[in-house]
Amino acid sequence: MQSDKALTVHFITNACDEGMLDTQRLKLFSKDAGFTCTNNVKQSDYILFYACGHLTMWDVDSVRIIEKVNRLKKPSARLVVWGCLPKINPGALQEIYHGSLIGPEEWSFFADLFNQPRERINHVFANALYPHVNSHSKSTSPQQIIDFMADKLHSYVDRKWYIKIVSGCRNCCTYCSDRLAYRWTRSVPVETILRQFELGLSSNYKHFYFVGRDLGSYGYDIGLTLADLLNKIAETYSNQTYQISLFNTSPDSLITLYPKIDQTLLSKRIFEIGSHIQVGSKRILKLMGKTFKLDEWEKTLLDIDKNYPNIRVATSIMLGFPGETEEDFKQTINLLNNLLFDRIDVYPYCERPNLPSSKLDDRVPEATKIRRTKEAQKLAKVNMLRKKIKRKRILSLKTI
């Protein structure tokens, strides 16, 4: 339905891949509704900001962006803040923003805003990320350097086709703020994913990035699994050339699904798996609300490394969770010494409101968190370098 006036819309996001993909989806939806998208915030009638609230640093970044928008926008313009922050920590916005607080799954709000039937958004999909912005200072932290180098490691993929396959996560980690923004697990139907996959192939894309809070939660609400989806893709496009990234696959999902995934798919079609362990201490994992067996996860990764050395493996480490002792930290360090990864994100535990972890005793002092984080970051750089050398050696042996 065409809008009554040629209204303009400006989009902003400082969020993760899922937030950038959803922002692009909203942009396509607005254009389909007859609105004009503009990069000039001063000329916009609507400014739609997907605000990240995953960590405190992103709260601060989002507030800075809102303050800047408020200074630049024309008086008649309407600012809408949506995404994770409005649901995770709305208190961070109460002094600078007095409009609607829209969660990342409340698409009906935008259907009404653009005067469109609510079901119409169900037929709009994005396969590219909307550009990410932030207002951080020019200073660079050690972790930012590691993140930059890790991104460079994966930059050999120039053209990426993104497909969001699931929203939400069925796990209940006690520290995860995203669970406040995503209340339910919603899986995209297989047929819809296949149509997007085929469109990517017909557009000459070879690298497909599946997007979701936990890809392993796919199908939980529709009686399927991620393995079912992957095997269906392998069966449908057996003669095509493509590779798939599964960057967000929880450890328990990986343990369960790995044996069920088609072996040809694993050896030729999966080029990246991300399984984010957080710590190497079984005691702390229990406090985090994780129920999988650490030994089984390590065994799975070792099997992948042995049988599918072409698959790049990523993980993340969180230091300073409430109750973490030096012995717990040592166990995490031992894990990094025993397993090699292509990418390791290391960061300190960050307190977020309204979560079970915020009620735990034995808080780890900030100085201790910083020390442990820096030590793990140094080891992470060595670990990734060792994995890079190992991969080169394996590839060189294959060419002999």
C-alpha positions as CSV (number, residue, x, y, z in Angstrom):
1,M,0.0,0.0,0.0
2,Q,1.4,3.4,-1.0
3,S,1.9,6.0,1.8
4,D,-0.2,9.2,1.6
5,K,3.0,11.4,1.4
6,A,6.5,10.8,0.2
7,L,7.8,10.3,3.7
8,T,11.5,9.6,4.3
9,V,13.0,7.1,6.7
10,H,16.6,6.9,8.1
11,F,17.8,3.6,9.6
12,I,20.5,3.1,12.2
13,T,21.9,0.1,14.1
14,N,24.8,-0.7,16.3
15,A,23.7,-4.3,16.8
16,C,25.0,-7.8,16.0
17,D,24.5,-9.6,12.6
18,E,20.9,-10.5,13.5
19,G,20.2,-6.8,14.3
20,M,21.8,-5.6,11.1
21,L,19.9,-8.2,9.1
22,D,16.6,-7.3,10.8
23,T,17.3,-3.6,10.1
24,Q,17.9,-4.4,6.4
25,R,14.6,-6.3,6.4
26,L,12.8,-3.3,7.9
27,K,14.4,-1.1,5.2
28,L,13.1,-3.3,2.5
29,F,9.7,-3.4,4.1
30,S,9.5,0.4,4.2
31,K,10.5,0.7,0.6
32,D,7.9,-1.8,-0.4
33,A,5.3,0.3,1.5
34,G,6.3,3.4,-0.6
35,F,8.5,5.2,1.8
36,T,11.8,6.8,0.7
37,C,15.0,5.7,2.5
38,T,17.6,8.4,3.1
39,N,21.1,8.5,4.6
40,N,20.5,12.1,5.9
41,V,19.1,12.0,9.4
42,K,18.4,15.8,9.2
43,Q,15.9,15.3,6.4
44,S,14.2,12.2,7.7
45,D,10.6,12.1,8.8
46,Y,11.2,8.8,10.7
47,I,14.5,7.6,12.3
48,L,14.4,3.9,13.2
49,F,17.2,2.9,15.5
50,Y,17.9,-0.8,16.4
51,A,19.7,-0.4,19.7
52,C,22.0,-3.1,21.1
53,G,21.8,-3.8,24.8
54,H,23.8,-7.0,25.0
55,L,26.5,-5.4,27.3
56,T,26.9,-2.2,29.3
57,M,29.2,-0.8,26.7
58,W,26.5,-1.0,24.1
59,D,24.0,0.7,26.4
60,V,26.4,3.6,26.5
61,D,26.9,3.5,22.8
62,S,23.2,3.4,22.1
63,V,22.6,6.4,24.4
64,R,25.3,8.4,22.6
65,I,23.7,7.6,19.3
66,I,20.2,8.7,20.5
67,E,21.7,11.9,21.9
68,K,23.3,12.7,18.6
69,V,20.0,11.9,16.7
70,N,18.1,14.2,19.0
71,R,20.5,17.1,18.2
72,L,20.3,16.5,14.4
73,K,16.8,15.6,13.6
74,K,14.2,18.1,12.6
75,P,11.5,18.9,15.3
76,S,8.7,17.1,13.4
77,A,10.7,13.9,12.9
78,R,9.8,10.8,14.9
79,L,12.5,8.7,16.5
80,V,11.7,5.0,17.2
81,V,14.1,3.0,19.3
82,W,13.7,-0.7,18.9
83,G,15.7,-3.9,19.2
84,C,17.2,-5.5,22.3
85,L,18.0,-2.5,24.5
86,P,14.4,-1.5,25.0
87,K,13.6,-4.9,26.5
88,I,16.9,-5.6,28.3
89,N,17.5,-2.2,30.0
90,P,14.8,0.3,29.3
91,G,15.9,2.3,32.3
92,A,19.0,3.4,30.3
93,L,16.8,5.3,27.9
94,Q,14.3,7.0,30.3
95,E,16.1,10.4,30.5
96,I,16.7,10.9,26.8
97,Y,13.9,9.0,25.0
98,H,10.2,9.2,25.6
99,G,8.8,7.3,22.6
100,S,7.7,3.7,22.0
101,L,10.0,1.0,23.2
102,I,9.8,-1.8,20.6
103,G,11.3,-5.3,21.0
104,P,13.2,-7.1,18.1
105,E,10.2,-9.4,17.5
106,E,7.4,-6.7,17.5
107,W,7.1,-6.5,13.7
108,S,3.4,-5.6,13.9
109,F,4.3,-2.2,15.2
110,F,6.1,-1.4,12.0
111,A,3.3,-2.8,9.8
112,D,1.0,-0.3,11.6
113,L,3.6,2.5,11.3
114,F,3.9,2.0,7.6
115,N,0.1,1.5,7.2
116,Q,0.6,-2.1,5.9
117,P,-1.3,-5.4,6.6
118,R,0.5,-7.1,9.5
119,E,1.0,-10.4,7.5
120,R,2.9,-8.6,4.8
121,I,6.1,-8.4,6.8
122,N,6.1,-12.2,6.7
123,H,6.9,-12.1,3.0
124,V,9.9,-9.7,3.3
125,F,13.4,-11.1,3.8
126,A,16.8,-9.7,3.9
127,N,20.0,-11.4,2.8
128,A,22.5,-8.6,3.4
129,L,23.5,-6.7,6.6
130,Y,22.6,-3.1,7.1
131,P,25.8,-1.1,7.9
132,H,26.8,-1.0,11.5
133,V,27.6,2.2,13.3
134,N,28.9,3.1,16.8
135,S,30.0,6.1,18.7
136,H,33.0,4.7,20.6
137,S,36.1,6.7,21.2
138,K,39.2,6.3,19.0
139,S,41.1,4.4,21.7
140,T,41.6,0.7,21.0
141,S,41.4,-2.1,23.6
142,P,43.4,-5.3,23.4
143,Q,40.1,-7.2,22.7
144,Q,39.3,-4.9,19.9
145,I,42.7,-5.7,18.4
146,I,42.0,-9.5,18.7
147,D,38.5,-9.0,17.2
148,F,40.0,-7.1,14.3
149,M,42.6,-9.8,13.6
150,A,40.0,-12.5,13.9
151,D,37.8,-10.7,11.4
152,K,40.7,-10.3,9.0
153,L,41.3,-14.1,9.3
154,H,37.8,-14.6,8.0
155,S,37.9,-11.8,5.4
156,Y,38.8,-14.2,2.6
157,V,35.0,-14.5,2.1
158,D,34.1,-11.4,0.0
159,R,30.5,-12.1,-0.9
160,K,28.2,-13.4,1.9
161,W,24.6,-14.4,1.6
162,Y,22.8,-14.2,5.0
163,I,19.7,-16.2,5.9
164,K,18.0,-15.8,9.3
165,I,16.7,-19.3,10.2
166,V,15.6,-18.9,13.8
167,S,14.7,-16.2,16.3
168,G,15.3,-16.7,20.0
169,C,17.0,-19.5,21.9
170,R,15.7,-22.5,23.8
171,N,18.6,-22.4,26.4
172,C,18.2,-20.5,29.7
173,C,21.7,-19.2,30.5
174,T,21.6,-17.3,33.7
175,Y,23.9,-14.4,32.4
176,C,22.3,-14.0,28.9
177,S,20.5,-10.6,28.5
178,D,19.2,-11.6,25.1
179,R,16.6,-13.8,26.7
180,L,14.9,-10.7,27.9
181,A,14.5,-9.5,24.3
182,Y,13.7,-12.8,22.7
183,R,10.9,-14.6,24.7
184,W,10.2,-17.4,22.3
185,T,11.9,-19.6,19.7
186,R,10.6,-19.0,16.2
187,S,11.9,-21.1,13.3
188,V,11.6,-20.1,9.7
189,P,9.9,-22.8,7.6
190,V,12.2,-25.0,5.6
191,E,10.5,-24.1,2.4
192,T,11.1,-20.4,3.0
193,I,14.8,-21.0,3.8
194,L,15.2,-23.1,0.7
195,R,13.7,-20.3,-1.5
196,Q,16.2,-17.8,0.0
197,F,19.1,-20.4,-0.5
198,E,18.1,-20.9,-4.1
199,L,18.0,-17.2,-4.7
200,G,21.5,-16.8,-3.3
201,L,22.8,-19.6,-5.6
202,S,21.1,-18.1,-8.6
203,S,22.8,-14.8,-7.7
204,N,26.2,-16.6,-7.8
205,Y,26.7,-16.5,-4.0
206,K,28.9,-19.4,-2.7
207,H,29.1,-18.6,1.1
208,F,25.9,-18.7,3.1
209,Y,25.8,-17.4,6.7
210,F,23.0,-18.8,8.8
211,V,21.8,-16.3,11.4
212,G,20.2,-16.8,14.8
213,R,20.8,-16.4,18.5
214,D,21.4,-20.2,18.7
215,L,21.2,-22.0,15.4
216,G,21.0,-25.3,17.3
217,S,17.5,-24.1,18.5
218,Y,16.3,-24.3,15.0
219,G,13.2,-26.4,14.6
220,Y,12.5,-26.7,18.3
221,D,9.0,-25.2,17.8
222,I,8.1,-27.0,14.5
223,G,9.2,-30.5,15.2
224,L,12.5,-30.4,13.3
225,T,16.3,-29.9,14.0
226,L,19.1,-28.0,12.5
227,A,20.4,-31.4,11.2
228,D,17.1,-31.9,9.3
229,L,17.5,-28.5,7.6
230,L,21.1,-29.0,6.7
231,N,20.5,-32.5,5.3
232,K,17.5,-31.2,3.3
233,I,19.7,-28.5,1.8
234,A,22.4,-31.2,1.0
235,E,19.8,-33.3,-0.7
236,T,18.2,-30.5,-2.7
237,Y,21.4,-28.9,-3.9
238,S,23.7,-31.9,-4.1
239,N,25.2,-30.7,-7.5
240,Q,25.7,-27.1,-6.5
241,T,28.9,-25.4,-5.1
242,Y,28.4,-23.7,-1.8
243,Q,29.6,-23.5,1.8
244,I,27.7,-22.7,5.0
245,S,28.7,-20.9,8.2
246,L,27.1,-22.1,11.5
247,F,28.7,-19.4,13.7
248,N,26.2,-19.5,16.7
249,T,25.7,-23.2,17.7
250,S,25.4,-23.7,21.4
251,P,27.6,-26.5,22.9
252,D,24.7,-28.7,23.8
253,S,23.2,-28.4,20.3
254,L,26.5,-29.2,18.7
255,I,26.9,-32.4,20.8
256,T,23.4,-33.6,19.8
257,L,23.3,-32.5,16.2
258,Y,26.9,-33.2,15.0
259,P,26.4,-37.0,14.6
260,K,23.2,-36.4,12.7
261,I,24.5,-34.1,10.0
262,D,25.3,-35.6,6.6
263,Q,29.0,-36.5,6.5
264,T,29.4,-35.2,2.9
265,L,27.9,-31.9,4.0
266,L,30.4,-31.7,6.9
267,S,33.4,-32.6,4.7
268,K,32.6,-30.3,1.8
269,R,29.8,-27.8,2.7
270,I,30.4,-26.6,6.2
271,F,33.3,-24.2,6.4
272,E,32.8,-22.6,9.9
273,I,31.2,-23.6,13.2
274,G,31.0,-21.4,16.2
275,S,30.3,-23.0,19.6
276,H,30.7,-20.7,22.5
277,I,31.8,-22.4,25.7
278,Q,32.5,-19.4,27.9
279,V,34.5,-21.3,30.6
280,G,36.3,-24.5,31.1
281,S,35.0,-25.1,34.6
282,K,32.2,-27.6,35.1
283,R,31.2,-25.8,38.4
284,I,30.9,-22.4,36.7
285,L,29.1,-23.9,33.7
286,K,26.5,-25.2,36.1
287,L,26.1,-21.7,37.7
288,M,25.6,-20.4,34.2
289,G,22.6,-22.7,33.7
290,K,24.4,-25.0,31.2
291,T,23.5,-28.7,31.4
292,F,25.7,-30.3,28.7
293,K,28.8,-32.4,29.6
294,L,32.0,-30.5,29.0
295,D,33.9,-33.8,28.1
296,E,31.4,-34.5,25.3
297,W,31.8,-31.1,23.9
298,E,35.6,-31.4,23.9
299,K,35.3,-34.8,22.3
300,T,33.1,-33.4,19.6
301,L,35.6,-30.6,18.8
302,L,38.5,-33.0,18.7
303,D,36.5,-35.2,16.3
304,I,35.8,-32.2,14.0
305,D,39.5,-31.3,14.1
306,K,40.6,-34.8,13.2
307,N,38.0,-35.7,10.5
308,Y,37.1,-32.3,9.1
309,P,40.2,-30.1,9.4
310,N,38.9,-27.8,6.7
311,I,36.1,-26.5,9.1
312,R,37.1,-23.4,11.0
313,V,36.0,-23.5,14.6
314,A,35.3,-20.4,16.8
315,T,34.4,-20.0,20.5
316,S,34.2,-17.3,23.1
317,I,35.4,-17.1,26.7
318,M,33.9,-15.1,29.6
319,L,36.1,-14.4,32.6
320,G,35.0,-13.3,36.1
321,F,31.6,-14.9,36.3
322,P,30.3,-14.7,40.0
323,G,32.0,-17.3,42.1
324,E,34.8,-17.9,39.7
325,T,38.0,-18.9,41.6
326,E,41.6,-19.1,40.4
327,E,41.1,-22.8,40.1
328,D,38.1,-22.3,37.8
329,F,40.1,-19.8,35.8
330,K,43.0,-22.3,35.5
331,Q,40.6,-24.9,34.1
332,T,39.6,-22.4,31.3
333,I,43.2,-21.8,30.5
334,N,43.8,-25.5,30.3
335,L,40.9,-25.8,27.9
336,L,42.6,-23.2,25.6
337,N,45.8,-25.2,25.9
338,N,44.1,-28.4,24.9
339,L,41.9,-27.3,22.0
340,L,42.9,-25.1,19.1
341,F,40.5,-22.5,17.6
342,D,40.5,-20.3,14.5
343,R,38.8,-17.5,16.4
344,I,38.5,-16.9,20.2
345,D,36.5,-13.9,21.6
346,V,37.6,-13.1,25.2
347,Y,35.7,-10.7,27.4
348,P,35.0,-10.1,31.1
349,Y,31.6,-10.9,32.6
350,C,29.3,-7.9,32.5
351,E,26.5,-7.3,34.9
352,R,23.1,-6.9,33.3
353,P,19.8,-6.1,35.0
354,N,17.0,-8.6,35.8
355,L,19.1,-11.7,35.3
356,P,19.6,-14.7,37.7
357,S,23.4,-14.2,37.5
358,S,23.0,-10.8,39.1
359,K,21.7,-12.4,42.2
360,L,24.7,-14.7,42.8
361,D,27.2,-14.2,45.6
362,D,31.0,-14.0,45.5
363,R,31.4,-11.2,43.0
364,V,34.8,-11.2,41.3
365,P,36.7,-7.9,41.8
366,E,37.0,-5.8,38.6
367,A,40.8,-5.8,38.9
368,T,40.8,-9.6,38.9
369,K,38.4,-9.8,35.9
370,I,40.7,-7.5,34.0
371,R,43.8,-9.5,34.9
372,R,42.2,-12.8,33.9
373,T,40.8,-11.4,30.7
374,K,44.2,-10.0,29.6
375,E,45.9,-13.3,30.4
376,A,43.3,-15.2,28.4
377,Q,43.5,-12.8,25.5
378,K,47.3,-13.3,25.2
379,L,46.8,-17.0,25.2
380,A,44.0,-16.7,22.6
381,K,46.4,-15.0,20.2
382,V,48.9,-17.8,20.6
383,N,46.1,-20.4,20.3
384,M,44.8,-19.0,17.0
385,L,48.3,-18.8,15.6
386,R,49.0,-22.4,16.4
387,K,45.7,-23.4,14.7
388,K,46.7,-21.3,11.6
389,I,50.1,-23.1,11.4
390,K,48.5,-26.5,11.9
391,R,46.0,-25.8,9.1
392,K,48.8,-24.7,6.7
393,R,50.7,-27.9,7.5
394,I,47.7,-30.1,6.8
395,L,46.9,-28.3,3.5
396,S,50.5,-28.6,2.4
397,L,50.5,-32.4,3.1
398,K,47.3,-32.7,1.0
399,T,49.1,-31.2,-2.0
400,I,52.0,-33.6,-1.9
